[in-house]
Amino acid sequence: MAASSNSVGGEIDVVVTRRDVEADGIISLELRDAGGGPLPAFTAGSHIDVMVTADLTRQYSLMNDPAETDRYVIGVLREPNSRGGSAAVHDHFLVGRHATISTPRNHFPLTEGAGRTILLAGGIGVTPMLAMAHRLTALGADFALHYCARTKTRAAFLDLIDASAFAARAHIHFDDGAPEQYFSAERDLSPIDDAHLYVCGPGGFMDFVIGGAKALGWPHDNIHLEYFSNTIVEDGNRAFTVRLARSGRELTIPADKSIANVLKENGVAVPVACEEGICGACLTGVISGLPHHRDVFMTDEEHEANKEMTLCCSRAKGDLLVLDI
Ligand code: FES
């Protein structure tokens, strides 16, 4: 696959070539290479970073068929508590707008060759599942897509699913629908056998589904997760000190600021994107001290190892953290 003619150092200049309102508060954007060339290939489950403003980057999953090489399609929910990212995309990313994006990266890869695959999406979490459904269809794989949404007006891409080659494998569950169409872990996540389960959605939905899957005996390794939001409770924050091991510099992190923000204010560059512990951009090595992990990017095992932490949202359990910076 040829690289984009307009891809420099992992960044690509693109132009918005199509924009559709897909449901209440949800738009889709079609992005093409600004120079008219092909785009770098991507695998199902990939996302791109979109530079929304000079200092605001947001991640969006690619939802179109990974076999397509001429466009990326993303779905964007206007977050009710937007810190500026999704609102700016909704307000300013119109057809003809140029933007810089990263090349695709995949933290949510599909295990191809599974005996059966269950794709389970909550709300806007359906976007990576659509790319996965395209790929599984191309592979001739056995799979089902379960899509949970609050109401029909808030469920995006229903027409796309209806018109797709995987329409017969899709099951839509509305919170305000009849009880018999509600998602049921017992019914929809059985049998387990050698199936793989992919779950994407907001935190509460993920907790509900993971609890149901574990109660049914799903093996940990067969459950694959991608969070779309992270609920961070700021109550009880306290101040602590961070020492930067490479310079010996010490900085106080007050209760109302993140480590990443204090580092930035003091001229220490830390890559930050989602700012809520989802993407892993700010992952940093921990030399000593115990982090209070609040991200959903790392696994439980990685949290217990305490070798790395996310600086955008995680804090310290003690008074001092020594970071590998
Ligand atoms: S910026 Fe995304 S995890 Fe910290």
Residues whose N, C-alpha, C, O or C-beta is under 5 A from the ligand:
A	BS01	FES	P271 V272 A273 C274 E275 E276 G277 I278 C279 G280 A281 C282 T310 C312
